[in-house]
Amino acid sequence: MTQAAVPVPAPIPLTIPVRQALPWAIFGGVIMLLLMYFVGAEQGALSMFSGTSIHEFVHDGRHLLGFPCH
């Protein structure tokens, strides 16, 4: 039997430039901190908004992440 040789392309090295990734990493970190605040601490004395609308919106997420709320 004869088999044809299929050329395999050389792998392209993957490099991620830090200067381009750093602003996105900082942005993602700030967004994650804001989400953690609203899920974990948006009630009671630390509340930024009056009422319980944000608390009720993230209520199930609080229990899923282990934050006590009642």
Rosetta blueprint (number, residue, H / E / L):
1 M L
2 T L
3 Q L
4 A L
5 A L
6 V L
7 P L
8 V L
9 P L
10 A L
11 P L
12 I L
13 P L
14 L L
15 T L
16 I L
17 P L
18 V H
19 R H
20 Q H
21 A H
22 L H
23 P H
24 W H
25 A H
26 I H
27 F H
28 G H
29 G H
30 V H
31 I H
32 M H
33 L H
34 L H
35 L H
36 M H
37 Y H
38 F H
39 V H
40 G H
41 A L
42 E L
43 Q L
44 G H
45 A H
46 L H
47 S L
48 M L
49 F L
50 S L
51 G L
52 T L
53 S H
54 I H
55 H H
56 E H
57 F H
58 V L
59 H H
60 D H
61 G H
62 R H
63 H H
64 L H
65 L H
66 G L
67 F L
68 P L
69 C L
70 H L
